[in-house]
């Protein structure tokens, strides 16, 4: 389902969508999206240590390395890389969305 900016604002107002802390709609609201800000914690995959990721057999410590980026420090994501990241916002969506 794609929501328009008006739909997103309406659902934020009624509480159907909850975002904490409250987003700055002037900056974060797009025509059919709500931008989230990246936090400072990332998990980078250790491609050279395991041939594939099997959540039933591999632990997080085995397959990923946690990186904390200090304030004003850069985190460079190279082409083809895949990382997991934490957002500064927490989002609660209804089951039907």
N, C-alpha and C positions, 0 to 999 in steps of 0.2 A: 504494500500500500504506500502510495506517495502522498504526503500531505503538503498543501500549499503553506506559504508563510502565515496566512490568515488562520488556517486550520491549526497550525502549531501554536500560535498565540492563544487561540481559543482553548485548546487543550491544556496549555500551561495555566491559563486563567481559572479553568474549572478544576484543575488538579488531576486530570486524567493522565497528564504527563508531568512528572516532577523532576526538577533539576536543582541540585544544591551544590554550591551556592547558586543563587539566582543568576541566570545569564544576563549579560548586557545585550539586549535585543538589537540596539543600534549597531553593534559590532558583530555579533555572533549569528544573527538571523539572516538566512539566505532566502531565495525565492521558494525553495522547497527543502530546506535543511536548517539545522542548528549546529553551528561549529562548536566543538569542544576543545579545550586547551589541554595540551600535553603536560603531564606532571614531570617529575625528575627521575622516576624509576622505570627501568627498562629490563627486559629479559632478552638476551641475545642467544641464539641457538648455537650449540657447539657442533657444527657439521662434521668436524674431523674426528670426533670421539665416538659417534654412533652412526651406523649406516642408514637408519631410519628411526623415527620417533614412534614408539609404541607405549601409549599411556599406561597400559596394563603391566609393562615390564620395566620401563625406564622411569627413574625418578626425575623430578625437576632439576635437582642438583647435577644429575648426570647429563641431561640434555641441554640445559641452559645455564647461562651465567648472568647473575643479577648485577646491573650497573646502576649506580646512583650518580646523577650528573649534578655537580655543584652549580650554584647560582652563577650566571654569566659564563658558564662553561658550555662549549658546543658538544652536541651529539651528532655525529655524521652517519647518515644512513646511506650506504652505497647502493648503486643499482643492483637489483636482484636480491638484496638482503631482505630478510623478514625478521621483525622483532615484535615482541609484545610490549605494550606501553600502558601506563596508568594515566588516567585523565584527572584533571583537577576537580572536575564535576562528578557527582554521582547522579545516575539517571534511573528513574523508575518508570517503566512503560506498562500499560495494561496488556493482558494476555492476547487480546484481539488485534494488537497493532504490531 
